[in-house]
Amino acid sequence: MTPPQNLAQCTESEVQRGLTASKRQSKTRTHLGDLPIERVSQPQAQAMERNDIIDFKALEKELQAALTADEKYTRENAAKLRAVEQRVASYEEFRGIVLASHLKPLERKDKIGGKRTVPWNCHTTQGRTSLDETTDISQEKTLLQPETSAEFYRDWRRYLRSGPERYQALLQLGGPKLGHLFQTDVGYGLLGELLVVLADHVRLADRSLVLGILHSLAGTGRFTLNLSLMSQVERQSCRGLFQKLQAMGAPRPVKEGLSLEERGLEQPGGLQEEERLLQELLGLYQVD
């Protein structure tokens, strides 16, 4: 059948069918945003499906990096606050504490014997020699050997837990070394701890060394302020320490069988010098 050449040749039914089809097409395009419907090839559909898949490995890696960065920030920030509380003497000490915040403390079992299975420094490079890995830390290195006040405070808290250990460490360092470490400031609360340790463990043989330590501590910065901030218990220990030192300075009978060198230690000249220093320290430490 030949289609009509113009609208005049169309029957009424054909016109109605054309209008209906035109309305359907108009509704379809309006619903789809006036865009023609195109077929999507199979490779394109597969690519769209791959884009919709979540890469959990990448997310896990990104999360781990974020956690590591957050842990580093928290660790270094805590180190900064700790350095401020310790009142470090210089920026170099402050920077050193922050840079070493990732270091893990060694336990006593790691120092005395046994191989180290876990590295104490997580940032050391790989490929170290087997000699370095199997080297044991000798027990002599457990002795207190600080070079700064921050190192002393760290070792005092971390490694020296008992009173006898702390007392021996103070005798080992001696008055001049302690005076050099704390020439700026002893630090809040530390002066009282030192006096308590000395009061609890002072011995007659160590009287001269203890007097030297007390004299050096009295020459540190802000000594009077730190002395006024001591607790009541620490003040009582301080008075008890000087009472023991005074009792140790009482005249002692010369023992029989002593050599001439040992008898020289009993001569009054040395005791007079110690007594003069003791009287000076009584005033500096405000002991009644």
Phi, psi and chi 1 to 4 in degrees:
 res  aa     phi    psi   chi1   chi2   chi3   chi4
   1 MET       -  132.1  179.5  178.9  178.1      -
   2 THR   -80.2  126.7  -55.9      -      -      -
   3 PRO   -67.6  152.4   24.3  -32.5      -      -
   4 PRO   -67.2  145.3   23.0  -32.1      -      -
   5 GLN   -79.6  -28.2  -62.6  -61.8  -34.0      -
   6 ASN  -146.3  174.2   50.9   48.9      -      -
   7 LEU   -64.8  -26.3 -172.9   59.9      -      -
   8 ALA   -69.0  -27.9      -      -      -      -
   9 GLN   -84.8  -10.6  -63.7  178.3   -4.0      -
  10 CYS   -78.1  143.2  -63.8      -      -      -
  11 THR   -79.7  169.2   60.2      -      -      -
  12 GLU   -65.1  -37.9 -176.0  177.1   -6.1      -
  13 SER   -67.8  -38.1   59.5      -      -      -
  14 GLU   -65.4  -37.0  -67.9  175.4  -12.1      -
  15 VAL   -64.5  -40.7  173.0      -      -      -
  16 GLN   -64.9  -42.5  -69.1  -64.9  -26.5      -
  17 ARG   -63.8  -37.5  -74.4 -164.5  -59.7  -91.8
  18 GLY   -65.4  -40.6      -      -      -      -
  19 LEU   -66.4  -38.9  -68.1  174.4      -      -
  20 THR   -65.6  -43.3  -57.9      -      -      -
  21 ALA   -64.1  -37.1      -      -      -      -
  22 SER   -66.1  -37.3  178.1      -      -      -
  23 LYS   -67.3  -41.3  -70.9 -179.3  179.9  179.6
  24 ARG   -61.9  -43.2  -70.4  177.5 -179.2  174.8
  25 GLN   -64.1  -37.7 -173.9  177.0    3.4      -
  26 SER   -65.4  -41.4  177.3      -      -      -
  27 LYS   -65.7  -40.5  -70.8 -178.3  179.3 -179.8
  28 THR   -62.7  -43.4  -58.2      -      -      -
  29 ARG   -70.5  -34.7  -68.9 -163.6  173.8 -173.2
  30 THR   -66.4  -39.7  -58.0      -      -      -
  31 HIS   -68.7  -32.3  178.1   69.4      -      -
  32 LEU   -94.9   15.9  -63.2  176.9      -      -
  33 GLY    78.7   31.1      -      -      -      -
  34 ASP    58.7   28.8  -64.5  -24.3      -      -
  35 LEU  -112.9  139.6  -64.9  175.7      -      -
  36 PRO   -69.9  144.4   25.7  -34.6      -      -
  37 ILE   -79.7  126.0  -58.7  176.8      -      -
  38 GLU  -120.4  149.3  -62.6 -179.6   -3.0      -
  39 ARG   -78.9  143.0  -71.6 -172.2  176.4 -177.9
  40 VAL  -103.5  128.6  179.1      -      -      -
  41 SER   -71.3  162.4   61.8      -      -      -
  42 GLN   -66.0  -43.0 -174.0  175.6   -0.3      -
  43 PRO   -59.3  -36.8  -24.6   35.9      -      -
  44 GLN   -66.5  -39.0  -69.0  177.3  -19.3      -
  45 ALA   -64.5  -40.3      -      -      -      -
  46 GLN   -66.0  -37.0  -67.0  177.5   -5.2      -
  47 ALA   -64.6  -39.3      -      -      -      -
  48 MET   -64.5  -38.6  -67.0  174.6   62.6      -
  49 GLU   -65.9  -38.9  -68.6  178.3   -1.7      -
  50 ARG   -65.0  -35.3  -73.6 -163.6  -60.3  -92.3
  51 ASN   -68.2  -27.3  -67.6  -26.0      -      -
  52 ASP   -81.2  -13.5  -67.9  -21.7      -      -
  53 ILE   -78.1  133.4  -63.7  176.4      -      -
  54 ILE   -82.9  131.1  -60.0  176.2      -      -
  55 ASP   -88.5   94.4 -168.9   -9.6      -      -
  56 PHE   -69.1  -31.3  -70.8   99.7      -      -
  57 LYS   -65.0  -41.9  -68.7 -174.7  178.0 -179.9
  58 ALA   -65.9  -39.3      -      -      -      -
  59 LEU   -65.4  -40.2  -72.0  178.1      -      -
  60 GLU   -64.6  -40.7 -177.4  179.6    1.1      -
  61 LYS   -64.2  -41.8 -175.1  177.2 -179.4 -179.2
  62 GLU   -66.1  -39.6 -176.9  178.6   -5.8      -
  63 LEU   -66.0  -41.1  176.3   61.1      -      -
  64 GLN   -63.6  -39.7 -173.1   63.8   33.7      -
  65 ALA   -64.6  -39.7      -      -      -      -
  66 ALA   -66.2  -41.0      -      -      -      -
  67 LEU   -65.4  -39.8  -68.2  175.6      -      -
  68 THR   -63.8  -43.2  -57.2      -      -      -
  69 ALA   -64.7  -39.1      -      -      -      -
  70 ASP   -68.0  -39.3 -175.8   68.5      -      -
  71 GLU   -64.4  -40.6 -179.9 -177.5   -2.1      -
  72 LYS   -64.1  -42.5  178.3 -177.4  178.5 -177.0
  73 TYR   -62.9  -44.7  170.8   80.3      -      -
  74 THR   -63.5  -42.3  -56.1      -      -      -
  75 ARG   -65.5  -45.8 -177.5 -178.5   65.7 -114.2
  76 GLU   -70.1  -35.0  -67.9 -176.1  -10.5      -
  77 ASN   -66.3  -40.1 -173.3   63.5      -      -
  78 ALA   -64.3  -37.5      -      -      -      -
  79 ALA   -65.3  -38.5      -      -      -      -
  80 LYS   -63.3  -44.6  -66.4  176.3 -177.9  177.7
  81 LEU   -64.1  -38.6  -64.3  177.0      -      -
  82 ARG   -66.0  -38.6 -172.5  167.1   58.7 -107.7
  83 ALA   -66.1  -37.6      -      -      -      -
  84 VAL   -66.3  -40.5  172.2      -      -      -
  85 GLU   -66.0  -33.2  -68.7  177.5   -3.9      -
  86 GLN   -78.1  -10.3  -64.9  176.8    7.0      -
  87 ARG    56.0   60.1  -59.7  176.3 -177.3  177.0
  88 VAL   -62.6  152.0  -65.2      -      -      -
  89 ALA   -78.3  -25.0      -      -      -      -
  90 SER  -146.5  168.2   61.9      -      -      -
  91 TYR   -68.3  -30.2  174.2   75.3      -      -
  92 GLU   -62.3  -41.0  -74.6   72.6   17.2      -
  93 GLU   -66.0  -41.8  -65.5 -176.8   21.9      -
  94 PHE   -60.3  -46.3  176.9   86.1      -      -
  95 ARG   -65.4  -38.1 -176.5  172.1  178.9  -90.1
  96 GLY   -64.2  -37.8      -      -      -      -
  97 ILE   -65.9  -40.7  -67.7  176.0      -      -
  98 VAL   -68.0  -44.0  175.5      -      -      -
  99 LEU   -66.5  -27.4  -67.0  178.3      -      -
 100 ALA   -96.7   14.2      -      -      -      -
 101 SER   -67.6  -19.8   61.4      -      -      -
 102 HIS   -84.7   -8.3   65.4  -78.3      -      -
 103 LEU   -72.8  141.4  -61.5 -179.9      -      -
 104 LYS  -102.1  136.8  -62.7 -179.4  179.9  179.3
 105 PRO   -68.0  145.7   25.3  -33.8      -      -
 106 LEU   -85.3  140.9  -65.3  174.3      -      -
 107 GLU   -84.2  164.6  -59.0  -66.4  -22.1      -
 108 ARG   -63.1  -34.9 -176.4  172.3  -65.4  -85.7
 109 LYS   -65.5  -28.7   59.9 -178.0 -179.5 -179.8
 110 ASP   -71.3  -26.4  -61.0  -33.5      -      -
 111 LYS   -85.3  -38.3  -62.6  178.6 -179.3 -179.4
 112 ILE   -76.1  -44.5  -65.2  178.1      -      -
 113 GLY  -169.4  171.5      -      -      -      -
 114 GLY    93.1  152.8      -      -      -      -
 115 LYS   -83.0  148.3  -63.7 -179.0  179.7 -179.8
 116 ARG   -86.4  116.0  -70.1 -179.9  -75.1  120.2
 117 THR   -92.2  -24.4   57.2      -      -      -
 118 VAL  -114.7  126.8  179.5      -      -      -
 119 PRO   -67.9  135.2   24.3  -33.0      -      -
 120 TRP   -77.9  -18.9   65.7  -80.0      -      -
 121 ASN  -116.4  106.1 -172.4   -7.0      -      -
 122 CYS   -73.4  -10.6   60.5      -      -      -
 123 HIS  -103.0    8.3  -68.1  -75.8      -      -
 124 THR   -72.2  154.9   53.2      -      -      -
 125 THR   -76.6  157.7   57.7      -      -      -
 126 GLN   -79.5  167.6  -60.6  -65.9  -29.3      -
 127 GLY    80.6   30.2      -      -      -      -
 128 ARG   -75.4  156.6  -61.3 -175.8   62.6 -175.5
 129 THR   -72.4  156.3   61.6      -      -      -
 130 SER   -66.5  -26.9   58.0      -      -      -
 131 LEU   -64.1  -40.9 -179.7   61.4      -      -
 132 ASP   -67.4  -34.9  -65.9  -24.7      -      -
 133 GLU   -74.2  -28.4  -65.1  175.9   -6.9      -
 134 THR  -101.5    1.2   58.0      -      -      -
 135 THR   -71.8  126.9  -59.5      -      -      -
 136 ASP   -91.4  144.5  -62.5  -28.3      -      -
 137 ILE   -82.2  125.3  -57.6  175.9      -      -
 138 SER   -71.2  157.0   61.5      -      -      -
 139 GLN   -68.9  -24.3 -170.9  173.3    1.5      -
 140 GLU   -64.5  -25.8  -73.2   73.7   16.5      -
 141 LYS   -76.8   -5.3  -70.7 -171.5  177.4 -179.6
 142 THR   -75.8  -12.8   60.7      -      -      -
 143 LEU   -66.8  152.1  -61.4  176.4      -      -
 144 LEU   -72.5  119.3 -164.0   64.6      -      -
 145 GLN  -135.8   60.7  -62.2  175.7  -12.6      -
 146 PRO   -79.3  153.1   30.8  -34.1      -      -
 147 GLU  -110.6  -17.2  -64.1  -62.9  -26.7      -
 148 THR  -135.0  166.7   62.0      -      -      -
 149 SER   -65.1  -33.2   59.5      -      -      -
 150 ALA   -66.1  -39.7      -      -      -      -
 151 GLU   -66.9  -38.5  -68.3 -179.3    1.1      -
 152 PHE   -62.5  -47.4  176.6   90.4      -      -
 153 TYR   -62.2  -39.4 -170.9   84.3      -      -
 154 ARG   -64.9  -49.0  178.5 -159.4   60.4 -164.3
 155 ASP   -68.6  -34.6  -63.6  -18.4      -      -
 156 TRP   -62.1  -40.0  179.1  -94.4      -      -
 157 ARG   -81.0  -35.8  -62.3  -68.0 -170.6 -166.6
 158 ARG   -91.4  -41.2 -177.3  175.6  -61.6  173.4
 159 TYR  -106.5  -32.0  -57.4  124.0      -      -
 160 LEU   -98.4   97.7  -55.3  176.8      -      -
 161 ARG   -98.3  -34.9  -59.1  -62.5  179.4   86.1
 162 SER   -96.4  160.1   64.3      -      -      -
 163 GLY   -63.3  -46.3      -      -      -      -
 164 PRO   -60.3  -37.5  -26.3   34.6      -      -
 165 GLU   -63.6  -42.2  -72.3  179.6  -18.0      -
 166 ARG   -68.4  -38.1  -68.7 -175.8  169.3 -175.4
 167 TYR   -64.5  -45.2  178.6   72.3      -      -
 168 GLN   -64.4  -35.1  -69.0  -61.0  -34.3      -
 169 ALA   -65.4  -39.9      -      -      -      -
 170 LEU   -65.5  -41.3  -67.4  177.8      -      -
 171 LEU   -65.8  -36.5  -64.9 -177.6      -      -
 172 GLN   -64.2  -43.6  172.2 -155.6  -14.0      -
 173 LEU   -70.5  -43.9  -68.6  174.7      -      -
 174 GLY    81.2  169.1      -      -      -      -
 175 GLY   -64.9  -47.7      -      -      -      -
 176 PRO   -59.5  -42.3  -25.6   35.2      -      -
 177 LYS   -65.3  -43.1  179.3   67.5  173.3 -179.5
 178 LEU   -64.9  -39.1  -69.2  172.5      -      -
 179 GLY   -63.4  -36.0      -      -      -      -
 180 HIS   -70.1  -40.1  175.3   71.3      -      -
 181 LEU   -65.0  -38.8  -69.1  174.7      -      -
 182 PHE  -111.0   33.9  -58.0  115.0      -      -
 183 GLN   -65.7  -26.8   56.8 -176.9  -13.9      -
 184 THR   -84.5  -48.6  -56.9      -      -      -
 185 ASP  -169.8  141.9 -173.3    9.9      -      -
 186 VAL   -72.4  -36.2  177.0      -      -      -
 187 GLY   108.4  144.5      -      -      -      -
 188 TYR   -64.0  126.2  174.4   73.4      -      -
 189 GLY    87.0  -20.4      -      -      -      -
 190 LEU   -76.2  -34.8 -175.9   57.7      -      -
 191 LEU   -60.2  -43.6  177.3   61.8      -      -
 192 GLY   -62.8  -38.9      -      -      -      -
 193 GLU   -64.6  -40.7  -66.7 -177.0   17.7      -
 194 LEU   -63.5  -41.7  -60.7  178.6      -      -
 195 LEU   -68.0  -36.7  -65.1  177.9      -      -
 196 VAL   -64.1  -43.5  169.7      -      -      -
 197 VAL   -62.9  -44.4  169.9      -      -      -
 198 LEU   -64.3  -39.6  -66.5  175.4      -      -
 199 ALA   -67.0  -35.1      -      -      -      -
 200 ASP   -78.1  -24.2  -67.8  -17.9      -      -
 201 HIS  -128.5    8.8  -56.0  -77.7      -      -
 202 VAL   -64.2  141.5   62.4      -      -      -
 203 ARG  -127.8  160.2  -63.3  177.4  -58.8 -179.2
 204 LEU   -60.6  -39.9  177.2   60.0      -      -
 205 ALA   -67.4  -19.4      -      -      -      -
 206 ASP  -103.2   10.6  -55.4  -32.9      -      -
 207 ARG   -58.2  -46.1 -175.4  174.5 -172.0  -97.3
 208 SER   -64.4  -41.2  177.7      -      -      -
 209 LEU   -65.6  -40.5  -68.2  175.5      -      -
 210 VAL   -66.0  -40.2  172.0      -      -      -
 211 LEU   -62.3  -39.3  -71.0  173.7      -      -
 212 GLY   -64.7  -38.9      -      -      -      -
 213 ILE   -65.2  -44.3  -68.8  173.9      -      -
 214 LEU   -62.4  -39.0  -66.0  174.7      -      -
 215 HIS   -66.9  -39.5 -175.6  -96.1      -      -
 216 SER   -68.8  -40.7  -63.6      -      -      -
 217 LEU   -64.4  -34.2  -67.2  177.2      -      -
 218 ALA   -68.2  -19.2      -      -      -      -
 219 GLY   -94.3    5.1      -      -      -      -
 220 THR   -79.1  165.3   57.3      -      -      -
 221 GLY   -67.5  142.1      -      -      -      -
 222 ARG    54.4   37.9  -68.5 -175.8  -77.0 -167.9
 223 PHE   -64.7  -43.9  169.8   75.6      -      -
 224 THR   -62.2  -39.2  -55.0      -      -      -
 225 LEU   -65.4  -46.0  175.6   61.0      -      -
 226 ASN   -64.4  -33.2  -69.7  -36.9      -      -
 227 LEU   -66.8  -38.3 -168.2   66.4      -      -
 228 SER   -72.8  -19.1   63.8      -      -      -
 229 LEU   -90.7    1.4  -65.2  176.4      -      -
 230 MET   -70.7  150.3  -69.5 -164.3  -50.1      -
 231 SER   -76.3  171.6   63.9      -      -      -
 232 GLN   -64.4  -39.3 -171.6   65.6   26.5      -
 233 VAL   -63.9  -41.6  175.7      -      -      -
 234 GLU   -66.6  -35.3  -66.4  170.1  -16.5      -
 235 ARG   -66.3  -39.5  -69.2  178.9 -179.0  -85.8
 236 GLN   -65.0  -39.5  -67.4  177.2   -0.1      -
 237 SER   -64.1  -37.2  -63.7      -      -      -
 238 CYS   -63.8  -44.5 -178.2      -      -      -
 239 ARG   -64.6  -40.2  -74.4 -167.2  -68.6  -92.5
 240 GLY   -63.9  -36.0      -      -      -      -
 241 LEU   -62.4  -45.9  171.6   60.1      -      -
 242 PHE   -70.9  -30.8  -79.9   95.1      -      -
 243 GLN   -64.7  -40.4  -70.3  174.1    0.6      -
 244 LYS   -65.6  -41.2  -68.1 -180.0  179.9  179.6
 245 LEU   -65.4  -36.9  -67.7  174.2      -      -
 246 GLN   -66.8  -40.5  -74.1  176.6  -38.0      -
 247 ALA   -66.1  -35.4      -      -      -      -
 248 MET   -69.4  -21.1  -67.6  175.4 -176.3      -
 249 GLY   -87.7    0.5      -      -      -      -
 250 ALA   -65.7  147.9      -      -      -      -
 251 PRO   -56.2  134.3  -23.2   33.3      -      -
 252 ARG  -118.3  139.0  -61.4 -177.5  -66.0  -85.4
 253 PRO   -66.6  146.3   24.0  -33.3      -      -
 254 VAL   -75.2  124.7  178.9      -      -      -
 255 LYS   -76.6  146.8  -61.7  179.8 -178.2  179.4
 256 GLU   -75.0  149.1  -62.9 -178.2   -1.0      -
 257 GLY    85.8    4.5      -      -      -      -
 258 LEU   -79.5  146.7  -66.0  177.9      -      -
 259 SER   -74.4  172.1   63.2      -      -      -
 260 LEU   -64.4  -36.4  -66.1  177.1      -      -
 261 GLU   -66.9  -41.3 -177.9  178.8   -6.8      -
 262 GLU   -69.2  -35.0  -69.0  173.4  -22.3      -
 263 ARG   -65.2  -28.8  -71.5  175.8 -179.2  -90.6
 264 GLY   -64.2  -29.4      -      -      -      -
 265 LEU   -69.7  -21.2  -62.1  175.8      -      -
 266 GLU   -91.2   -1.9  -57.8  -69.8  -21.8      -
 267 GLN   -66.8  147.7  -63.7  -60.6  -38.0      -
 268 PRO   -67.4  -17.4   23.8  -33.7      -      -
 269 GLY   -61.7  -46.8      -      -      -      -
 270 GLY   -66.1  -37.4      -      -      -      -
 271 LEU   -67.1  -37.1  -69.8  177.3      -      -
 272 GLN   -64.2  -39.6  -70.2  179.2   -1.2      -
 273 GLU   -65.5  -41.5 -178.0   64.5   24.3      -
 274 GLU   -65.7  -39.2  -69.8 -177.6    2.8      -
 275 GLU   -65.9  -38.2  -71.8  -59.7  -39.9      -
 276 ARG   -63.6  -42.9 -177.0 -164.9   63.2   77.5
 277 LEU   -65.5  -37.6  179.3   58.0      -      -
 278 LEU   -64.6  -41.9  179.5   58.9      -      -
 279 GLN   -64.0  -37.8  -66.0  -59.7  -39.0      -
 280 GLU   -64.6  -41.6  178.5 -176.2   -7.4      -
 281 LEU   -68.4  -31.9  -66.7  174.7      -      -
 282 LEU   -60.0  -38.6  -74.5  172.7      -      -
 283 GLY   -73.1  -39.0      -      -      -      -
 284 LEU   -67.1  -37.3  -66.2  174.5      -      -
 285 TYR   -90.6    5.2  -76.8   83.4      -      -
 286 GLN    54.5   45.8  -56.7  175.5    6.7      -
 287 VAL   -94.8  126.7  178.1      -      -      -
 288 ASP   -72.0      -  -60.3  -28.7      -      -
